Amino acid sequence: MRVMPRSAPPSDIPQRSQVQQFRVDQYSIRHCLFRFTYVWMTNGHEFWMFPTNVSNTTVMGFRWNWRFGWSFTGISLRNIAAFTCR
């Protein structure tokens, strides 16, 4: 299901040090479906995402780019170091 958000994500960036660390798996990230979610990747990248679907190994949804807006993407759960959603 591709339900793109109707607005940009929040302008404030969450502090990773204030995020409670959960094990990243399909069950922990499922409660973030259809919510603005800030993602920290294991490679150091970080960004806003709007997840719309989660499988055993992948989260799919829209990734925010400040220049181009929302684009649909899929991310391996093993590449996510931490996340928080609103």
PDB file with SEQRES, HELIX, SHEET and CRYST1 records, atoms N, CA, C and O in Angstrom:
SEQRES   1 A   86  MET ARG VAL MET PRO ARG SER ALA PRO PRO SER ASP ILE          
SEQRES   2 A   86  PRO GLN ARG SER GLN VAL GLN GLN PHE ARG VAL ASP GLN          
SEQRES   3 A   86  TYR SER ILE ARG HIS CYS LEU PHE ARG PHE THR TYR VAL          
SEQRES   4 A   86  TRP MET THR ASN GLY HIS GLU PHE TRP MET PHE PRO THR          
SEQRES   5 A   86  ASN VAL SER ASN THR THR VAL MET GLY PHE ARG TRP ASN          
SEQRES   6 A   86  TRP ARG PHE GLY TRP SER PHE THR GLY ILE SER LEU ARG          
SEQRES   7 A   86  ASN ILE ALA ALA PHE THR CYS ARG                              
HELIX    1 AA1 ARG A   16  GLN A   18  5                                   3    
HELIX    2 AA2 GLN A   26  ILE A   29  1                                   4    
HELIX    3 AA3 ARG A   30  CYS A   32  5                                   3    
HELIX    4 AA4 LEU A   77  ASN A   79  5                                   3    
SHEET    1 AA1 5 GLY A  69  SER A  76  0                                        
SHEET    2 AA1 5 THR A  58  ASN A  65 -1                                        
SHEET    3 AA1 5 GLU A  46  VAL A  54 -1                                        
SHEET    4 AA1 5 THR A  37  MET A  41 -1                                        
SHEET    5 AA1 5 ILE A  80  CYS A  85 -1                                        
CRYST1    1.000    1.000    1.000  90.00  90.00  90.00 P 1           1          
ATOM      1  N   MET A   1       0.840  -1.172   0.000  1.00  0.00           N  
ATOM      2  CA  MET A   1       0.000   0.000   0.000  1.00  0.00           C  
ATOM      3  C   MET A   1       0.886   1.236   0.000  1.00  0.00           C  
ATOM      4  O   MET A   1       1.730   1.394   0.882  1.00  0.00           O  
ATOM      5  N   ARG A   2       0.708   2.091  -0.955  1.00  0.00           N  
ATOM      6  CA  ARG A   2       1.519   3.299  -1.074  1.00  0.00           C  
ATOM      7  C   ARG A   2       0.683   4.522  -0.734  1.00  0.00           C  
ATOM      8  O   ARG A   2       0.072   5.122  -1.618  1.00  0.00           O  
ATOM      9  N   VAL A   3       0.652   4.888   0.513  1.00  0.00           N  
ATOM     10  CA  VAL A   3      -0.086   6.057   0.964  1.00  0.00           C  
ATOM     11  C   VAL A   3       0.936   7.130   1.328  1.00  0.00           C  
ATOM     12  O   VAL A   3       1.464   7.146   2.440  1.00  0.00           O  
ATOM     13  N   MET A   4       1.208   8.025   0.378  1.00  0.00           N  
ATOM     14  CA  MET A   4       2.216   9.050   0.591  1.00  0.00           C  
ATOM     15  C   MET A   4       1.702  10.095   1.586  1.00  0.00           C  
ATOM     16  O   MET A   4       0.532  10.472   1.535  1.00  0.00           O  
ATOM     17  N   PRO A   5       2.568  10.564   2.489  1.00  0.00           N  
ATOM     18  CA  PRO A   5       2.143  11.601   3.428  1.00  0.00           C  
ATOM     19  C   PRO A   5       1.762  12.879   2.693  1.00  0.00           C  
ATOM     20  O   PRO A   5       2.256  13.153   1.599  1.00  0.00           O  
ATOM     21  N   ARG A   6       0.887  13.645   3.303  1.00  0.00           N  
ATOM     22  CA  ARG A   6       0.380  14.870   2.682  1.00  0.00           C  
ATOM     23  C   ARG A   6       1.197  16.104   3.023  1.00  0.00           C  
ATOM     24  O   ARG A   6       0.937  17.189   2.503  1.00  0.00           O  
ATOM     25  N   SER A   7       2.178  15.943   3.889  1.00  0.00           N  
ATOM     26  CA  SER A   7       2.993  17.091   4.289  1.00  0.00           C  
ATOM     27  C   SER A   7       4.438  16.652   4.487  1.00  0.00           C  
ATOM     28  O   SER A   7       4.750  15.462   4.482  1.00  0.00           O  
ATOM     29  N   ALA A   8       5.299  17.628   4.659  1.00  0.00           N  
ATOM     30  CA  ALA A   8       6.700  17.353   4.979  1.00  0.00           C  
ATOM     31  C   ALA A   8       6.780  16.812   6.400  1.00  0.00           C  
ATOM     32  O   ALA A   8       5.853  17.005   7.187  1.00  0.00           O  
ATOM     33  N   PRO A   9       7.876  16.136   6.738  1.00  0.00           N  
ATOM     34  CA  PRO A   9       8.042  15.641   8.113  1.00  0.00           C  
ATOM     35  C   PRO A   9       8.308  16.808   9.068  1.00  0.00           C  
ATOM     36  O   PRO A   9       8.503  17.940   8.624  1.00  0.00           O  
ATOM     37  N   PRO A  10       8.316  16.541  10.357  1.00  0.00           N  
ATOM     38  CA  PRO A  10       8.635  17.610  11.317  1.00  0.00           C  
ATOM     39  C   PRO A  10       9.995  18.235  10.997  1.00  0.00           C  
ATOM     40  O   PRO A  10      10.892  17.563  10.489  1.00  0.00           O  
ATOM     41  N   SER A  11      10.134  19.513  11.298  1.00  0.00           N  
ATOM     42  CA  SER A  11      11.390  20.201  10.980  1.00  0.00           C  
ATOM     43  C   SER A  11      12.484  19.911  12.005  1.00  0.00           C  
ATOM     44  O   SER A  11      13.668  20.061  11.704  1.00  0.00           O  
ATOM     45  N   ASP A  12      12.106  19.506  13.193  1.00  0.00           N  
ATOM     46  CA  ASP A  12      13.117  19.199  14.211  1.00  0.00           C  
ATOM     47  C   ASP A  12      13.599  17.759  14.066  1.00  0.00           C  
ATOM     48  O   ASP A  12      12.819  16.854  13.771  1.00  0.00           O  
ATOM     49  N   ILE A  13      14.883  17.569  14.275  1.00  0.00           N  
ATOM     50  CA  ILE A  13      15.507  16.253  14.163  1.00  0.00           C  
ATOM     51  C   ILE A  13      15.657  15.669  15.569  1.00  0.00           C  
ATOM     52  O   ILE A  13      16.244  16.318  16.436  1.00  0.00           O  
ATOM     53  N   PRO A  14      15.143  14.461  15.818  1.00  0.00           N  
ATOM     54  CA  PRO A  14      15.301  13.848  17.141  1.00  0.00           C  
ATOM     55  C   PRO A  14      16.775  13.590  17.460  1.00  0.00           C  
ATOM     56  O   PRO A  14      17.573  13.329  16.560  1.00  0.00           O  
ATOM     57  N   GLN A  15      17.124  13.662  18.715  1.00  0.00           N  
ATOM     58  CA  GLN A  15      18.471  13.343  19.163  1.00  0.00           C  
ATOM     59  C   GLN A  15      18.557  11.837  19.408  1.00  0.00           C  
ATOM     60  O   GLN A  15      17.759  11.277  20.159  1.00  0.00           O  
ATOM     61  N   ARG A  16      19.516  11.197  18.779  1.00  0.00           N  
ATOM     62  CA  ARG A  16      19.642   9.745  18.933  1.00  0.00           C  
ATOM     63  C   ARG A  16      19.917   9.359  20.381  1.00  0.00           C  
ATOM     64  O   ARG A  16      19.481   8.301  20.836  1.00  0.00           O  
ATOM     65  N   SER A  17      20.630  10.202  21.101  1.00  0.00           N  
ATOM     66  CA  SER A  17      20.964   9.899  22.494  1.00  0.00           C  
ATOM     67  C   SER A  17      19.717   9.852  23.380  1.00  0.00           C  
ATOM     68  O   SER A  17      19.751   9.278  24.468  1.00  0.00           O  
ATOM     69  N   GLN A  18      18.614  10.455  22.914  1.00  0.00           N  
ATOM     70  CA  GLN A  18      17.376  10.474  23.693  1.00  0.00           C  
ATOM     71  C   GLN A  18      16.392   9.390  23.253  1.00  0.00           C  
ATOM     72  O   GLN A  18      15.289   9.290  23.790  1.00  0.00           O  
ATOM     73  N   VAL A  19      16.796   8.587  22.281  1.00  0.00           N  
ATOM     74  CA  VAL A  19      15.923   7.537  21.759  1.00  0.00           C  
ATOM     75  C   VAL A  19      16.197   6.240  22.503  1.00  0.00           C  
ATOM     76  O   VAL A  19      17.339   5.796  22.610  1.00  0.00           O  
ATOM     77  N   GLN A  20      15.131   5.645  23.013  1.00  0.00           N  
ATOM     78  CA  GLN A  20      15.268   4.342  23.650  1.00  0.00           C  
ATOM     79  C   GLN A  20      15.607   3.314  22.568  1.00  0.00           C  
ATOM     80  O   GLN A  20      14.922   3.231  21.549  1.00  0.00           O  
ATOM     81  N   GLN A  21      16.651   2.543  22.790  1.00  0.00           N  
ATOM     82  CA  GLN A  21      17.098   1.583  21.780  1.00  0.00           C  
ATOM     83  C   GLN A  21      16.257   0.300  21.856  1.00  0.00           C  
ATOM     84  O   GLN A  21      16.153  -0.333  22.907  1.00  0.00           O  
ATOM     85  N   PHE A  22      15.670  -0.059  20.727  1.00  0.00           N  
ATOM     86  CA  PHE A  22      14.933  -1.310  20.588  1.00  0.00           C  
ATOM     87  C   PHE A  22      15.695  -2.200  19.625  1.00  0.00           C  
ATOM     88  O   PHE A  22      16.485  -1.718  18.813  1.00  0.00           O  
ATOM     89  N   ARG A  23      15.459  -3.479  19.715  1.00  0.00           N  
ATOM     90  CA  ARG A  23      15.974  -4.365  18.685  1.00  0.00           C  
ATOM     91  C   ARG A  23      15.200  -4.042  17.406  1.00  0.00           C  
ATOM     92  O   ARG A  23      13.972  -3.966  17.432  1.00  0.00           O  
ATOM     93  N   VAL A  24      15.893  -3.855  16.307  1.00  0.00           N  
ATOM     94  CA  VAL A  24      15.232  -3.509  15.052  1.00  0.00           C  
ATOM     95  C   VAL A  24      14.787  -4.793  14.377  1.00  0.00           C  
ATOM     96  O   VAL A  24      15.607  -5.579  13.901  1.00  0.00           O  
ATOM     97  N   ASP A  25      13.472  -4.997  14.341  1.00  0.00           N  
ATOM     98  CA  ASP A  25      12.893  -6.128  13.641  1.00  0.00           C  
ATOM     99  C   ASP A  25      11.499  -5.741  13.172  1.00  0.00           C  
ATOM    100  O   ASP A  25      11.040  -4.628  13.431  1.00  0.00           O  
ATOM    101  N   GLN A  26      10.833  -6.646  12.492  1.00  0.00           N  
ATOM    102  CA  GLN A  26       9.516  -6.328  11.931  1.00  0.00           C  
ATOM    103  C   GLN A  26       8.487  -5.987  13.001  1.00  0.00           C  
ATOM    104  O   GLN A  26       7.542  -5.244  12.732  1.00  0.00           O  
ATOM    105  N   TYR A  27       8.653  -6.508  14.191  1.00  0.00           N  
ATOM    106  CA  TYR A  27       7.682  -6.260  15.248  1.00  0.00           C  
ATOM    107  C   TYR A  27       7.902  -4.910  15.922  1.00  0.00           C  
ATOM    108  O   TYR A  27       6.941  -4.223  16.267  1.00  0.00           O  
ATOM    109  N   SER A  28       9.168  -4.527  16.110  1.00  0.00           N  
ATOM    110  CA  SER A  28       9.439  -3.259  16.791  1.00  0.00           C  
ATOM    111  C   SER A  28       9.120  -2.061  15.910  1.00  0.00           C  
ATOM    112  O   SER A  28       8.687  -1.027  16.418  1.00  0.00           O  
ATOM    113  N   ILE A  29       9.321  -2.174  14.607  1.00  0.00           N  
ATOM    114  CA  ILE A  29       9.076  -1.029  13.733  1.00  0.00           C  
ATOM    115  C   ILE A  29       7.620  -0.988  13.242  1.00  0.00           C  
ATOM    116  O   ILE A  29       7.184   0.020  12.685  1.00  0.00           O  
ATOM    117  N   ARG A  30       6.881  -2.064  13.443  1.00  0.00           N  
ATOM    118  CA  ARG A  30       5.492  -2.108  12.971  1.00  0.00           C  
ATOM    119  C   ARG A  30       4.614  -1.005  13.570  1.00  0.00           C  
ATOM    120  O   ARG A  30       3.695  -0.518  12.911  1.00  0.00           O  
ATOM    121  N   HIS A  31       4.896  -0.608  14.821  1.00  0.00           N  
ATOM    122  CA  HIS A  31       4.058   0.438  15.436  1.00  0.00           C  
ATOM    123  C   HIS A  31       4.311   1.815  14.823  1.00  0.00           C  
ATOM    124  O   HIS A  31       3.617   2.775  15.156  1.00  0.00           O  
ATOM    125  N   CYS A  32       5.302   1.919  13.925  1.00  0.00           N  
ATOM    126  CA  CYS A  32       5.590   3.185  13.248  1.00  0.00           C  
ATOM    127  C   CYS A  32       4.918   3.295  11.876  1.00  0.00           C  
ATOM    128  O   CYS A  32       5.083   4.304  11.191  1.00  0.00           O  
ATOM    129  N   LEU A  33       4.164   2.272  11.469  1.00  0.00           N  
ATOM    130  CA  LEU A  33       3.493   2.340  10.175  1.00  0.00           C  
ATOM    131  C   LEU A  33       2.584   3.561  10.103  1.00  0.00           C  
ATOM    132  O   LEU A  33       1.825   3.850  11.028  1.00  0.00           O  
ATOM    133  N   PHE A  34       2.680   4.268   8.983  1.00  0.00           N  
ATOM    134  CA  PHE A  34       1.876   5.456   8.685  1.00  0.00           C  
ATOM    135  C   PHE A  34       2.116   6.600   9.679  1.00  0.00           C  
ATOM    136  O   PHE A  34       1.221   7.400   9.953  1.00  0.00           O  
ATOM    137  N   ARG A  35       3.334   6.657  10.209  1.00  0.00           N  
ATOM    138  CA  ARG A  35       3.742   7.735  11.118  1.00  0.00           C  
ATOM    139  C   ARG A  35       5.103   8.254  10.658  1.00  0.00           C  
ATOM    140  O   ARG A  35       5.894   7.507  10.081  1.00  0.00           O  
ATOM    141  N   PHE A  36       5.373   9.526  10.915  1.00  0.00           N  
ATOM    142  CA  PHE A  36       6.703  10.061  10.618  1.00  0.00           C  
ATOM    143  C   PHE A  36       7.717   9.350  11.503  1.00  0.00           C  
ATOM    144  O   PHE A  36       7.576   9.323  12.725  1.00  0.00           O  
ATOM    145  N   THR A  37       8.730   8.780  10.884  1.00  0.00           N  
ATOM    146  CA  THR A  37       9.720   7.952  11.578  1.00  0.00           C  
ATOM    147  C   THR A  37      11.114   8.437  11.217  1.00  0.00           C  
ATOM    148  O   THR A  37      11.454   8.548  10.039  1.00  0.00           O  
ATOM    149  N   TYR A  38      11.925   8.728  12.239  1.00  0.00           N  
ATOM    150  CA  TYR A  38      13.302   9.131  11.973  1.00  0.00           C  
ATOM    151  C   TYR A  38      14.177   7.888  12.086  1.00  0.00           C  
ATOM    152  O   TYR A  38      14.088   7.139  13.058  1.00  0.00           O  
ATOM    153  N   VAL A  39      15.027   7.678  11.072  1.00  0.00           N  
ATOM    154  CA  VAL A  39      15.824   6.460  10.961  1.00  0.00           C  
ATOM    155  C   VAL A  39      17.307   6.802  10.967  1.00  0.00           C  
ATOM    156  O   VAL A  39      17.750   7.699  10.250  1.00  0.00           O  
ATOM    157  N   TRP A  40      18.071   6.079  11.784  1.00  0.00           N  
ATOM    158  CA  TRP A  40      19.528   6.136  11.767  1.00  0.00           C  
ATOM    159  C   TRP A  40      20.018   4.819  11.181  1.00  0.00           C  
ATOM    160  O   TRP A  40      19.687   3.746  11.686  1.00  0.00           O  
ATOM    161  N   MET A  41      20.811   4.903  10.111  1.00  0.00           N  
ATOM    162  CA  MET A  41      21.314   3.710   9.430  1.00  0.00           C  
ATOM    163  C   MET A  41      22.663   3.292  10.008  1.00  0.00           C  
ATOM    164  O   MET A  41      23.359   4.098  10.625  1.00  0.00           O  
ATOM    165  N   THR A  42      23.022   2.041   9.805  1.00  0.00           N  
ATOM    166  CA  THR A  42      24.310   1.545  10.287  1.00  0.00           C  
ATOM    167  C   THR A  42      25.477   2.192   9.549  1.00  0.00           C  
ATOM    168  O   THR A  42      26.599   2.187  10.055  1.00  0.00           O  
ATOM    169  N   ASN A  43      25.237   2.752   8.357  1.00  0.00           N  
ATOM    170  CA  ASN A  43      26.306   3.405   7.586  1.00  0.00           C  
ATOM    171  C   ASN A  43      26.457   4.890   7.948  1.00  0.00           C  
ATOM    172  O   ASN A  43      27.258   5.594   7.334  1.00  0.00           O  
ATOM    173  N   GLY A  44      25.690   5.371   8.945  1.00  0.00           N  
ATOM    174  CA  GLY A  44      25.803   6.757   9.378  1.00  0.00           C  
ATOM    175  C   GLY A  44      24.772   7.702   8.782  1.00  0.00           C  
ATOM    176  O   GLY A  44      24.615   8.819   9.275  1.00  0.00           O  
ATOM    177  N   HIS A  45      24.061   7.285   7.730  1.00  0.00           N  
ATOM    178  CA  HIS A  45      23.022   8.136   7.161  1.00  0.00           C  
ATOM    179  C   HIS A  45      21.825   8.191   8.110  1.00  0.00           C  
ATOM    180  O   HIS A  45      21.591   7.260   8.880  1.00  0.00           O  
ATOM    181  N   GLU A  46      21.080   9.275   8.047  1.00  0.00           N  
ATOM    182  CA  GLU A  46      19.864   9.420   8.838  1.00  0.00           C  
ATOM    183  C   GLU A  46      18.863  10.251   8.054  1.00  0.00           C  
ATOM    184  O   GLU A  46      19.248  11.127   7.279  1.00  0.00           O  
ATOM    185  N   PHE A  47      17.578   9.978   8.254  1.00  0.00           N  
ATOM    186  CA  PHE A  47      16.554  10.638   7.454  1.00  0.00           C  
ATOM    187  C   PHE A  47      15.165  10.357   8.033  1.00  0.00           C  
ATOM    188  O   PHE A  47      14.978   9.453   8.848  1.00  0.00           O  
ATOM    189  N   TRP A  48      14.199  11.161   7.582  1.00  0.00           N  
ATOM    190  CA  TRP A  48      12.792  10.924   7.893  1.00  0.00           C  
ATOM    191  C   TRP A  48      12.238   9.908   6.903  1.00  0.00           C  
ATOM    192  O   TRP A  48      12.591   9.907   5.724  1.00  0.00           O  
ATOM    193  N   MET A  49      11.370   9.051   7.404  1.00  0.00           N  
ATOM    194  CA  MET A  49      10.691   8.053   6.585  1.00  0.00           C  
ATOM    195  C   MET A  49       9.236   7.983   7.022  1.00  0.00           C  
ATOM    196  O   MET A  49       8.904   8.314   8.161  1.00  0.00           O  
ATOM    197  N   PHE A  50       8.383   7.557   6.124  1.00  0.00           N  
ATOM    198  CA  PHE A  50       6.964   7.323   6.400  1.00  0.00           C  
ATOM    199  C   PHE A  50       6.673   5.885   5.982  1.00  0.00           C  
ATOM    200  O   PHE A  50       6.260   5.641   4.848  1.00  0.00           O  
ATOM    201  N   PRO A  51       6.888   4.915   6.907  1.00  0.00           N  
ATOM    202  CA  PRO A  51       6.719   3.499   6.550  1.00  0.00           C  
ATOM    203  C   PRO A  51       5.263   3.144   6.246  1.00  0.00           C  
ATOM    204  O   PRO A  51       4.344   3.598   6.928  1.00  0.00           O  
ATOM    205  N   THR A  52       5.073   2.332   5.218  1.00  0.00           N  
ATOM    206  CA  THR A  52       3.728   1.891   4.849  1.00  0.00           C  
ATOM    207  C   THR A  52       3.565   0.371   4.852  1.00  0.00           C  
ATOM    208  O   THR A  52       2.445  -0.137   4.797  1.00  0.00           O  
ATOM    209  N   ASN A  53       4.695  -0.358   4.918  1.00  0.00           N  
ATOM    210  CA  ASN A  53       4.621  -1.812   4.917  1.00  0.00           C  
ATOM    211  C   ASN A  53       5.903  -2.378   5.529  1.00  0.00           C  
ATOM    212  O   ASN A  53       6.987  -1.819   5.353  1.00  0.00           O  
ATOM    213  N   VAL A  54       5.765  -3.490   6.246  1.00  0.00           N  
ATOM    214  CA  VAL A  54       6.922  -4.152   6.849  1.00  0.00           C  
ATOM    215  C   VAL A  54       6.825  -5.644   6.547  1.00  0.00           C  
ATOM    216  O   VAL A  54       5.773  -6.258   6.725  1.00  0.00           O  
ATOM    217  N   SER A  55       7.933  -6.216   6.090  1.00  0.00           N  
ATOM    218  CA  SER A  55       8.005  -7.668   5.896  1.00  0.00           C  
ATOM    219  C   SER A  55       8.996  -8.227   6.918  1.00  0.00           C  
ATOM    220  O   SER A  55       9.434  -7.507   7.816  1.00  0.00           O  
ATOM    221  N   ASN A  56       9.343  -9.485   6.786  1.00  0.00           N  
ATOM    222  CA  ASN A  56      10.302 -10.098   7.708  1.00  0.00           C  
ATOM    223  C   ASN A  56      11.662  -9.422   7.677  1.00  0.00           C  
ATOM    224  O   ASN A  56      12.361  -9.386   8.689  1.00  0.00           O  
ATOM    225  N   THR A  57      12.043  -8.887   6.526  1.00  0.00           N  
ATOM    226  CA  THR A  57      13.401  -8.360   6.359  1.00  0.00           C  
ATOM    227  C   THR A  57      13.484  -6.909   5.897  1.00  0.00           C  
ATOM    228  O   THR A  57      14.569  -6.327   5.893  1.00  0.00           O  
ATOM    229  N   THR A  58      12.361  -6.320   5.510  1.00  0.00           N  
ATOM    230  CA  THR A  58      12.388  -5.014   4.864  1.00  0.00           C  
ATOM    231  C   THR A  58      11.264  -4.111   5.372  1.00  0.00           C  
ATOM    232  O   THR A  58      10.161  -4.573   5.662  1.00  0.00           O  
ATOM    233  N   VAL A  59      11.565  -2.823   5.471  1.00  0.00           N  
ATOM    234  CA  VAL A  59      10.528  -1.825   5.703  1.00  0.00           C  
ATOM    235  C   VAL A  59      10.423  -1.005   4.418  1.00  0.00           C  
ATOM    236  O   VAL A  59      11.433  -0.589   3.850  1.00  0.00           O  
ATOM    237  N   MET A  60       9.199  -0.780   3.972  1.00  0.00           N  
ATOM    238  CA  MET A  60       8.959  -0.027   2.744  1.00  0.00           C  
ATOM    239  C   MET A  60       8.111   1.184   3.061  1.00  0.00           C  
ATOM    240  O   MET A  60       7.293   1.172   3.980  1.00  0.00           O  
ATOM    241  N   GLY A  61       8.320   2.216   2.290  1.00  0.00           N  
ATOM    242  CA  GLY A  61       7.558   3.436   2.488  1.00  0.00           C  
ATOM    243  C   GLY A  61       8.234   4.594   1.783  1.00  0.00           C  
ATOM    244  O   GLY A  61       8.973   4.402   0.817  1.00  0.00           O  
ATOM    245  N   PHE A  62       7.981   5.781   2.265  1.00  0.00           N  
ATOM    246  CA  PHE A  62       8.472   6.985   1.622  1.00  0.00           C  
ATOM    247  C   PHE A  62       9.592   7.606   2.438  1.00  0.00           C  
ATOM    248  O   PHE A  62       9.479   7.781   3.651  1.00  0.00           O  
ATOM    249  N   ARG A  63      10.677   7.936   1.743  1.00  0.00           N  
ATOM    250  CA  ARG A  63      11.844   8.573   2.357  1.00  0.00           C  
ATOM    251  C   ARG A  63      11.844  10.043   1.958  1.00  0.00           C  
ATOM    252  O   ARG A  63      11.604  10.380   0.799  1.00  0.00           O  
ATOM    253  N   TRP A  64      12.116  10.920   2.930  1.00  0.00           N  
ATOM    254  CA  TRP A  64      12.104  12.354   2.683  1.00  0.00           C  
ATOM    255  C   TRP A  64      13.466  12.860   2.239  1.00  0.00           C  
ATOM    256  O   TRP A  64      14.493  12.542   2.838  1.00  0.00           O  
ATOM    257  N   ASN A  65      13.451  13.651   1.180  1.00  0.00           N  
ATOM    258  CA  ASN A  65      14.629  14.357   0.705  1.00  0.00           C  
ATOM    259  C   ASN A  65      14.244  15.830   0.699  1.00  0.00           C  
ATOM    260  O   ASN A  65      13.285  16.217   0.031  1.00  0.00           O  
ATOM    261  N   TRP A  66      14.989  16.658   1.441  1.00  0.00           N  
ATOM    262  CA  TRP A  66      14.618  18.074   1.586  1.00  0.00           C  
ATOM    263  C   TRP A  66      14.560  18.798   0.253  1.00  0.00           C  
ATOM    264  O   TRP A  66      13.861  19.805   0.132  1.00  0.00           O  
ATOM    265  N   ARG A  67      15.265  18.317  -0.730  1.00  0.00           N  
ATOM    266  CA  ARG A  67      15.285  18.982  -2.033  1.00  0.00           C  
ATOM    267  C   ARG A  67      14.179  18.481  -2.962  1.00  0.00           C  
ATOM    268  O   ARG A  67      13.575  19.264  -3.695  1.00  0.00           O  
ATOM    269  N   PHE A  68      13.915  17.160  -2.928  1.00  0.00           N  
ATOM    270  CA  PHE A  68      13.000  16.561  -3.896  1.00  0.00           C  
ATOM    271  C   PHE A  68      11.688  16.065  -3.304  1.00  0.00           C  
ATOM    272  O   PHE A  68      10.788  15.686  -4.053  1.00  0.00           O  
ATOM    273  N   GLY A  69      11.554  16.056  -1.986  1.00  0.00           N  
ATOM    274  CA  GLY A  69      10.315  15.594  -1.365  1.00  0.00           C  
ATOM    275  C   GLY A  69      10.325  14.094  -1.095  1.00  0.00           C  
ATOM    276  O   GLY A  69      11.381  13.500  -0.877  1.00  0.00           O  
ATOM    277  N   TRP A  70       9.152  13.495  -1.111  1.00  0.00           N  
ATOM    278  CA  TRP A  70       8.991  12.078  -0.789  1.00  0.00           C  
ATOM    279  C   TRP A  70       9.264  11.196  -2.001  1.00  0.00           C  
ATOM    280  O   TRP A  70       8.879  11.537  -3.120  1.00  0.00           O  
ATOM    281  N   SER A  71       9.928  10.063  -1.783  1.00  0.00           N  
ATOM    282  CA  SER A  71      10.104   9.060  -2.832  1.00  0.00           C  
ATOM    283  C   SER A  71       9.965   7.678  -2.186  1.00  0.00           C  
ATOM    284  O   SER A  71      10.366   7.472  -1.040  1.00  0.00           O  
ATOM    285  N   PHE A  72       9.396   6.747  -2.933  1.00  0.00           N  
ATOM    286  CA  PHE A  72       9.153   5.408  -2.407  1.00  0.00           C  
ATOM    287  C   PHE A  72      10.458   4.631  -2.346  1.00  0.00           C  
ATOM    288  O   PHE A  72      11.274   4.710  -3.265  1.00  0.00           O  
ATOM    289  N   THR A  73      10.661   3.872  -1.257  1.00  0.00           N  
ATOM    290  CA  THR A  73      11.893   3.115  -1.076  1.00  0.00           C  
ATOM    291  C   THR A  73      11.646   1.885  -0.214  1.00  0.00           C  
ATOM    292  O   THR A  73      10.615   1.773   0.449  1.00  0.00           O  
ATOM    293  N   GLY A  74      12.587   0.981  -0.232  1.00  0.00           N  
ATOM    294  CA  GLY A  74      12.601  -0.169   0.659  1.00  0.00           C  
ATOM    295  C   GLY A  74      13.958  -0.242   1.336  1.00  0.00           C  
ATOM    296  O   GLY A  74      14.982   0.000   0.696  1.00  0.00           O  
ATOM    297  N   ILE A  75      13.983  -0.570   2.615  1.00  0.00           N  
ATOM    298  CA  ILE A  75      15.235  -0.607   3.379  1.00  0.00           C  
ATOM    299  C   ILE A  75      15.305  -1.927   4.148  1.00  0.00           C  
ATOM    300  O   ILE A  75      14.339  -2.341   4.789  1.00  0.00           O  
ATOM    301  N   SER A  76      16.454  -2.568   4.073  1.00  0.00           N  
ATOM    302  CA  SER A  76      16.667  -3.783   4.839  1.00  0.00           C  
ATOM    303  C   SER A  76      16.687  -3.446   6.334  1.00  0.00           C  
ATOM    304  O   SER A  76      17.353  -2.497   6.748  1.00  0.00           O  
ATOM    305  N   LEU A  77      15.968  -4.213   7.129  1.00  0.00           N  
ATOM    306  CA  LEU A  77      15.930  -3.973   8.572  1.00  0.00           C  
ATOM    307  C   LEU A  77      17.304  -4.119   9.210  1.00  0.00           C  
ATOM    308  O   LEU A  77      17.587  -3.472  10.218  1.00  0.00           O  
ATOM    309  N   ARG A  78      18.155  -4.955   8.641  1.00  0.00           N  
ATOM    310  CA  ARG A  78      19.486  -5.144   9.230  1.00  0.00           C  
ATOM    311  C   ARG A  78      20.387  -3.925   9.037  1.00  0.00           C  
ATOM    312  O   ARG A  78      21.428  -3.823   9.686  1.00  0.00           O  
ATOM    313  N   ASN A  79      19.997  -2.990   8.146  1.00  0.00           N  
ATOM    314  CA  ASN A  79      20.779  -1.772   7.930  1.00  0.00           C  
ATOM    315  C   ASN A  79      20.320  -0.609   8.793  1.00  0.00           C  
ATOM    316  O   ASN A  79      20.900   0.475   8.727  1.00  0.00           O  
ATOM    317  N   ILE A  80      19.291  -0.815   9.598  1.00  0.00           N  
ATOM    318  CA  ILE A  80      18.789   0.238  10.483  1.00  0.00           C  
ATOM    319  C   ILE A  80      19.403   0.057  11.860  1.00  0.00           C  
ATOM    320  O   ILE A  80      19.265  -1.000  12.475  1.00  0.00           O  
ATOM    321  N   ALA A  81      20.083   1.093  12.344  1.00  0.00           N  
ATOM    322  CA  ALA A  81      20.706   1.037  13.663  1.00  0.00           C  
ATOM    323  C   ALA A  81      19.720   1.421  14.757  1.00  0.00           C  
ATOM    324  O   ALA A  81      19.722   0.826  15.835  1.00  0.00           O  
ATOM    325  N   ALA A  82      18.868   2.423  14.481  1.00  0.00           N  
ATOM    326  CA  ALA A  82      17.882   2.895  15.460  1.00  0.00           C  
ATOM    327  C   ALA A  82      16.800   3.674  14.722  1.00  0.00           C  
ATOM    328  O   ALA A  82      16.985   4.098  13.582  1.00  0.00           O  
ATOM    329  N   PHE A  83      15.658   3.853  15.402  1.00  0.00           N  
ATOM    330  CA  PHE A  83      14.562   4.630  14.817  1.00  0.00           C  
ATOM    331  C   PHE A  83      13.677   5.149  15.932  1.00  0.00           C  
ATOM    332  O   PHE A  83      13.684   4.624  17.046  1.00  0.00           O  
ATOM    333  N   THR A  84      12.921   6.177  15.623  1.00  0.00           N  
ATOM    334  CA  THR A  84      11.896   6.694  16.521  1.00  0.00           C  
ATOM    335  C   THR A  84      10.768   7.238  15.668  1.00  0.00           C  
ATOM    336  O   THR A  84      11.010   7.773  14.586  1.00  0.00           O  
ATOM    337  N   CYS A  85       9.552   7.109  16.136  1.00  0.00           N  
ATOM    338  CA  CYS A  85       8.419   7.613  15.348  1.00  0.00           C  
ATOM    339  C   CYS A  85       7.523   8.495  16.200  1.00  0.00           C  
ATOM    340  O   CYS A  85       7.523   8.430  17.429  1.00  0.00           O  
ATOM    341  N   ARG A  86       6.759   9.321  15.496  1.00  0.00           N  
ATOM    342  CA  ARG A  86       5.841  10.274  16.144  1.00  0.00           C  
ATOM    343  C   ARG A  86       4.419   9.981  15.732  1.00  0.00           C  
ATOM    344  O   ARG A  86       3.496  10.669  16.167  1.00  0.00           O  
TER     345      ARG A  86                                                      
END                                                                             
